[in-house]
Amino acid sequence: MTRPVITFATDFGPAAPAVCRGVMYQIAPEALIIDINHQIPRFSIRDGAATLVFALPHMPRGVHVAVVDPGVGTERLGVALEVARGDVLVGPDNGLLMPAADRLGGVVRAHALENPSLMLPVVTSSFHGRDIFAPMAAHLAMGTPIASVGRALEPGALVRLANPQAAVRDGVLESEIVHVMIYGNVTFAGSPADLEAAIGTLAPGHPVVLEFPAHDGAAAVIESTVWERTFGRVPLGASLLMEDSEGQLSLAVNQGNAAERLHLALGRPVRIRRG
């Protein structure tokens, strides 16, 4: 018999995920639970969504539970989303799940998490990861039909995050930071093709300039760097602009932390031009 797969991602830190795994194992003792990341920046739904987009396409088909939930205990819904690939995503309806659901073929069925028989007996207002999402995910992994979790929802009514897009201008690509990786690499909206449309053909070693205007109290920053294929193509401690493993533009420092060095954060605008 194939073991059911549950993947698990949160901003909970080191301790609370073990409690949730305990809940899941009591319901689904044969499950294979894969911990994706429990160090998502606290309350950052967008970082959580980026983590799922990065990881879930490479996971076995199964149930994927994710919790980054600043609105826990409010009127926001908990949801189970069946996607075209055959997986089910479980978590809050706050935009966290939707980018990964799209990457897995799109939502084909959505249901609210409302059935109390599939939750813990006591549901608190502050720990839905333990009380609702973990048991619901385990029951679904064990074969409970998705329709049993609660009423059907219209997929088009699910909450979506704003989706920043790169803008091609004359000689400049305007973008913003959409993800900050654990090493301090910063990912921008847009691809190398977008950058080439703005500034022309990219070749290894070509100089580029990244201009970060003053934003949310942070001072303006200008970084002069080069376009390269990978970290080791520049000296230790030097920066580079590159295509990351997901095909997006990324600013990195060879064995360093670009975000920390330049005081960059999620949502920071950037203008990229030739040097």
C-alpha positions as CSV (number, residue, x, y, z in Angstrom):
1,M,0.0,0.0,0.0
2,T,1.3,3.4,-1.0
3,R,1.8,5.7,2.0
4,P,-0.3,8.9,1.8
5,V,1.8,12.1,1.5
6,I,1.2,15.2,3.5
7,T,3.5,18.2,3.0
8,F,3.7,20.9,5.7
9,A,4.9,24.5,5.6
10,T,4.3,27.3,8.2
11,D,5.8,30.3,9.9
12,F,5.6,28.6,13.2
13,G,9.2,28.1,14.0
14,P,10.7,25.0,15.7
15,A,8.1,23.8,18.3
16,A,4.5,24.1,17.1
17,P,5.0,22.1,13.9
18,A,5.7,19.0,16.0
19,V,2.4,19.4,17.8
20,C,0.6,19.6,14.4
21,R,2.5,16.5,13.1
22,G,1.4,14.6,16.2
23,V,-2.2,15.5,15.4
24,M,-1.8,14.3,11.9
25,Y,-0.1,11.1,12.9
26,Q,-2.9,10.2,15.3
27,I,-5.3,10.3,12.4
28,A,-3.0,9.1,9.6
29,P,-0.3,7.0,11.3
30,E,1.0,5.6,8.0
31,A,1.3,9.1,6.4
32,L,4.6,10.4,5.0
33,I,4.8,13.9,6.3
34,I,7.3,16.1,4.5
35,D,8.3,19.3,6.3
36,I,9.0,22.0,3.6
37,N,9.7,25.0,5.8
38,H,8.7,26.3,9.2
39,Q,10.9,29.4,9.1
40,I,8.8,31.4,6.6
41,P,9.2,35.0,7.7
42,R,6.5,35.6,10.4
43,F,3.1,36.8,9.0
44,S,4.5,37.1,5.4
45,I,1.8,35.5,3.3
46,R,3.7,36.4,0.1
47,D,6.9,34.7,1.3
48,G,4.8,31.7,2.2
49,A,3.2,31.6,-1.2
50,A,6.6,31.8,-2.8
51,T,7.8,28.9,-0.7
52,L,4.9,26.8,-1.9
53,V,5.5,27.7,-5.6
54,F,9.1,26.8,-5.2
55,A,8.5,23.4,-3.5
56,L,5.1,21.9,-4.4
57,P,5.8,21.1,-8.1
58,H,8.6,18.8,-6.9
59,M,6.5,17.1,-4.2
60,P,4.7,13.8,-4.7
61,R,1.0,14.2,-5.3
62,G,-0.8,14.4,-2.0
63,V,-2.3,16.8,0.6
64,H,-0.3,20.0,1.1
65,V,-1.1,21.9,4.3
66,A,0.3,25.4,4.7
67,V,-0.2,28.0,7.5
68,V,0.8,31.6,7.4
69,D,-2.2,33.1,9.0
70,P,-2.2,36.6,10.5
71,G,-6.0,36.5,10.4
72,V,-6.4,33.4,12.5
73,G,-9.6,33.5,14.5
74,T,-11.3,36.1,12.3
75,E,-13.9,35.7,9.6
76,R,-11.4,34.5,7.1
77,L,-12.2,31.0,5.8
78,G,-10.2,27.8,6.0
79,V,-10.2,26.0,2.7
80,A,-9.4,22.8,0.9
81,L,-8.5,23.2,-2.8
82,E,-8.4,20.4,-5.2
83,V,-6.1,21.1,-8.2
84,A,-5.9,19.7,-11.7
85,R,-2.8,17.6,-10.8
86,G,-4.9,15.7,-8.3
87,D,-3.5,17.3,-5.1
88,V,-5.4,19.0,-2.3
89,L,-4.1,22.2,-0.7
90,V,-5.3,23.0,2.9
91,G,-4.9,26.3,4.7
92,P,-6.3,29.8,5.2
93,D,-8.1,31.6,2.4
94,N,-5.8,34.6,2.4
95,G,-3.9,34.2,-0.9
96,L,-1.3,31.8,0.5
97,L,-2.3,28.8,-1.5
98,M,-3.4,30.3,-4.8
99,P,0.0,30.8,-6.6
100,A,0.9,27.1,-6.0
101,A,-2.5,25.9,-6.9
102,D,-2.1,27.7,-10.2
103,R,1.3,26.1,-10.7
104,L,-0.3,22.7,-10.1
105,G,-2.9,23.2,-12.9
106,G,-5.4,25.5,-11.2
107,V,-8.2,24.9,-8.7
108,V,-10.9,22.5,-9.9
109,R,-12.9,22.3,-6.6
110,A,-12.9,24.4,-3.5
111,H,-14.5,23.8,-0.1
112,A,-14.7,25.6,3.1
113,L,-13.4,23.8,6.2
114,E,-16.5,23.6,8.3
115,N,-17.2,20.0,9.4
116,P,-16.5,19.8,13.1
117,S,-16.2,16.0,13.1
118,L,-12.9,16.5,11.0
119,M,-11.4,19.0,13.5
120,L,-10.1,18.6,17.0
121,P,-12.9,18.5,19.7
122,V,-11.8,21.9,20.9
123,V,-11.1,24.6,18.4
124,T,-9.2,27.6,19.8
125,S,-9.2,31.1,18.2
126,S,-5.4,31.2,17.9
127,F,-4.1,27.8,16.8
128,H,-6.0,26.7,13.7
129,G,-2.9,25.0,12.4
130,R,-3.3,22.4,15.1
131,D,-7.1,22.4,15.6
132,I,-8.4,22.6,12.0
133,F,-5.8,22.5,9.3
134,A,-3.7,19.5,10.6
135,P,-6.7,17.2,11.3
136,M,-8.5,18.1,8.1
137,A,-5.3,17.4,6.0
138,A,-4.8,14.1,7.7
139,H,-8.4,13.0,7.1
140,L,-8.2,14.0,3.4
141,A,-4.9,12.1,3.1
142,M,-6.7,9.0,4.5
143,G,-9.3,9.2,1.8
144,T,-12.1,11.4,3.2
145,P,-13.8,13.1,0.2
146,I,-13.1,16.7,-0.2
147,A,-16.9,17.4,-0.3
148,S,-17.1,16.2,3.3
149,V,-15.1,19.1,4.7
150,G,-17.7,21.7,4.1
151,R,-19.7,23.7,1.6
152,A,-18.5,24.2,-2.0
153,L,-16.9,27.6,-2.8
154,E,-16.6,29.3,-6.2
155,P,-12.9,29.1,-7.1
156,G,-13.1,32.6,-8.6
157,A,-14.1,34.0,-5.3
158,L,-11.0,32.8,-3.4
159,V,-8.6,35.5,-2.1
160,R,-5.6,36.2,-4.3
161,L,-2.5,38.2,-3.5
162,A,-1.5,41.1,-5.7
163,N,0.7,39.8,-8.5
164,P,3.5,42.3,-9.2
165,Q,4.6,42.5,-12.8
166,A,7.8,43.8,-14.4
167,A,7.3,46.9,-16.7
168,V,9.5,47.3,-19.7
169,R,10.5,51.0,-20.3
170,D,12.9,52.6,-22.7
171,G,16.3,51.3,-21.4
172,V,14.9,50.3,-18.0
173,L,13.1,47.5,-16.4
174,E,10.9,48.5,-13.5
175,S,10.1,45.7,-11.0
176,E,10.0,45.0,-7.3
177,I,11.2,42.4,-4.8
178,V,8.8,39.5,-4.6
179,H,10.8,37.1,-2.4
180,V,13.8,37.2,-0.1
181,M,15.6,33.8,0.1
182,I,17.2,32.4,3.2
183,Y,20.7,33.2,1.9
184,G,19.7,36.8,1.3
185,N,19.2,36.5,-2.5
186,V,16.3,38.8,-3.6
187,T,14.0,37.7,-6.3
188,F,12.4,40.3,-8.6
189,A,9.2,40.1,-10.6
190,G,10.2,39.5,-14.2
191,S,12.4,37.2,-16.2
192,P,15.6,37.6,-18.2
193,A,13.5,38.0,-21.3
194,D,11.8,41.0,-19.7
195,L,15.2,42.5,-18.9
196,E,16.4,41.9,-22.4
197,A,13.3,43.6,-23.8
198,A,14.2,46.6,-21.8
199,I,18.0,46.9,-22.0
200,G,19.1,44.5,-24.9
201,T,20.9,41.2,-25.1
202,L,22.4,39.9,-21.8
203,A,25.9,38.4,-21.8
204,P,28.0,37.2,-18.9
205,G,30.0,40.0,-17.4
206,H,27.9,42.8,-18.8
207,P,27.5,45.6,-16.2
208,V,24.1,46.5,-14.9
209,V,22.9,49.0,-12.4
210,L,20.0,48.4,-9.9
211,E,18.4,51.5,-8.4
212,F,16.3,51.1,-5.3
213,P,14.5,54.3,-4.5
214,A,13.8,55.4,-1.0
215,H,10.9,53.2,0.3
216,D,9.1,52.8,3.7
217,G,11.7,54.7,5.5
218,A,14.7,53.0,3.9
219,A,17.2,55.2,2.0
220,A,17.8,55.0,-1.7
221,V,20.4,52.5,-2.8
222,I,22.3,52.0,-6.0
223,E,24.1,48.7,-6.7
224,S,26.4,48.4,-9.7
225,T,27.0,44.8,-10.6
226,V,27.2,42.4,-13.5
227,W,25.0,39.9,-15.3
228,E,26.3,36.4,-14.7
229,R,25.2,32.7,-14.8
230,T,25.9,31.7,-11.2
231,F,27.5,32.8,-8.0
232,G,31.0,31.4,-8.5
233,R,31.4,33.5,-11.6
234,V,32.1,36.6,-9.5
235,P,34.7,37.1,-6.8
236,L,33.9,36.2,-3.2
237,G,31.7,38.9,-1.7
238,A,30.8,40.4,-5.0
239,S,27.2,40.8,-6.2
240,L,25.6,39.6,-9.4
241,L,22.3,39.7,-11.2
242,M,21.3,36.3,-12.5
243,E,18.4,34.0,-13.5
244,D,17.4,31.9,-10.5
245,S,16.3,28.3,-10.5
246,E,12.7,29.3,-11.1
247,G,13.5,31.5,-14.2
248,Q,13.2,34.8,-12.4
249,L,15.6,37.7,-12.0
250,S,17.6,37.5,-8.8
251,L,20.2,39.7,-7.1
252,A,22.7,37.7,-5.0
253,V,26.1,38.0,-3.4
254,N,28.7,35.2,-3.8
255,Q,28.7,33.7,-0.3
256,G,27.1,36.8,1.1
257,N,23.7,38.3,1.9
258,A,22.4,40.8,-0.6
259,A,19.3,41.7,1.3
260,E,21.2,42.4,4.5
261,R,24.0,44.3,2.9
262,L,21.7,46.6,0.9
263,H,18.8,46.8,3.5
264,L,16.3,45.3,1.1
265,A,12.9,43.9,1.9
266,L,9.9,42.4,0.2
267,G,8.0,44.9,-1.9
268,R,10.9,47.2,-2.5
269,P,10.7,48.8,-6.0
270,V,13.8,48.5,-8.3
271,R,14.9,50.0,-11.7
272,I,17.4,47.9,-13.6
273,R,19.5,49.5,-16.4
274,R,22.7,48.9,-18.2
275,G,25.9,50.0,-16.5
